Amino acid sequence: MKKVLIVDDGVFMRILIKEMLVKNGYEVVGEAADGQIAVDKYKELSPDIVTMDITMPNKDGIWALKEIISINDDANVVMVSAMGQDSFVKEAIVSGAKGFVVKPFDESGFIAILEGI
């Protein structure tokens, strides 16, 4: 069972993602509401996958992605954001993200991306 860290400043979105993951056989080992907490939890929990929002208070998702990749260049981080503009997608992929999901998204497409990494 793959362990997942969910990072999103929206409580509702964290709940929604968690329900999808648990229903599909993933173990949610932690949650974070900003990039700094995400990096701290990544170090503590060593998840197999991180779902990462981009726009968050304090440290954003791109910053957290870069920090996590600097810790483990094989980290599996999938960006999950309402900001689907090409510049954000490109920056996330160049920075080491393994995938990009644009909110709102459907469960089957989301799980397919996670299964593909």
C-alpha positions in Angstrom: 0.0 0.0 0.0 1.5 3.3 -1.1 1.8 6.0 1.6 0.6 9.5 0.6 1.1 13.0 2.0 -1.6 15.4 1.0 -0.7 19.1 0.8 -3.4 21.7 0.2 -4.4 24.8 2.2 -8.1 23.9 1.6 -9.5 21.6 4.3 -12.3 20.5 1.9 -9.8 19.6 -0.8 -7.7 17.6 1.6 -10.8 15.7 2.7 -11.9 15.1 -0.9 -8.4 13.8 -1.9 -8.1 11.7 1.2 -11.5 10.0 0.6 -10.5 9.2 -3.1 -7.1 7.8 -2.0 -8.4 5.6 0.8 -11.2 4.3 -1.4 -8.5 3.3 -4.0 -6.2 1.5 -1.6 -3.7 4.3 -0.6 -2.7 5.0 2.9 -2.8 8.7 3.8 0.1 9.2 6.3 -0.1 13.0 6.7 -1.6 16.3 5.6 -0.1 19.8 5.4 -1.7 23.2 4.7 1.4 25.0 3.5 4.8 24.3 1.8 6.9 24.6 4.9 4.8 22.1 6.8 4.8 19.9 3.7 8.7 19.8 3.7 8.8 19.1 7.4 6.2 16.2 7.1 8.0 14.8 4.1 11.2 14.5 6.1 9.3 13.0 9.0 7.0 10.6 7.1 8.9 9.6 3.9 5.8 9.1 1.9 5.8 7.3 -1.5 3.7 10.1 -3.1 3.0 13.7 -2.3 0.0 15.5 -3.8 0.9 19.2 -3.8 -1.2 22.3 -4.3 0.6 25.3 -5.8 -1.1 28.4 -4.2 -0.8 28.2 -0.4 0.2 30.7 2.4 3.7 31.0 3.7 5.7 28.8 1.2 3.9 27.8 -2.0 3.8 24.4 -3.7 6.6 25.1 -6.2 9.0 26.1 -3.4 8.0 23.0 -1.4 8.4 20.8 -4.5 12.0 22.1 -5.0 12.8 21.6 -1.4 11.5 18.0 -1.4 13.4 17.2 -4.6 16.6 18.6 -3.0 16.0 16.1 -0.2 15.2 13.2 -2.5 15.6 13.6 -6.3 13.4 10.5 -6.8 10.4 11.9 -4.8 7.0 11.3 -6.4 5.3 14.7 -6.3 2.1 15.3 -8.2 0.9 18.9 -8.4 -2.8 19.3 -7.9 -3.9 22.9 -8.6 -6.6 25.1 -10.0 -3.8 27.0 -11.8 -3.5 25.0 -15.0 -1.7 27.7 -17.0 1.2 26.4 -19.1 3.8 28.4 -17.2 2.9 26.7 -13.9 2.7 23.3 -15.4 6.1 23.8 -17.1 7.7 25.1 -13.9 6.4 22.2 -11.9 7.6 19.6 -14.3 11.0 21.2 -14.8 11.3 21.4 -11.0 10.7 17.7 -10.6 7.0 17.0 -10.4 6.0 13.6 -11.8 2.5 14.9 -12.9 0.0 17.7 -12.8 -3.7 17.5 -12.1 -5.9 20.5 -12.7 -8.8 21.2 -10.2 -11.6 20.3 -10.5 -10.7 16.8 -11.5 -12.4 13.4 -11.6 -11.4 10.5 -9.4 -10.5 8.1 -12.2 -8.2 10.5 -13.9 -6.5 11.5 -10.6 -5.9 7.9 -9.6 -4.6 7.0 -13.1 -2.0 9.7 -12.8 -0.9 8.3 -9.4 -0.8 4.8 -10.7 1.4 5.9 -13.5 4.2 7.1 -11.3 
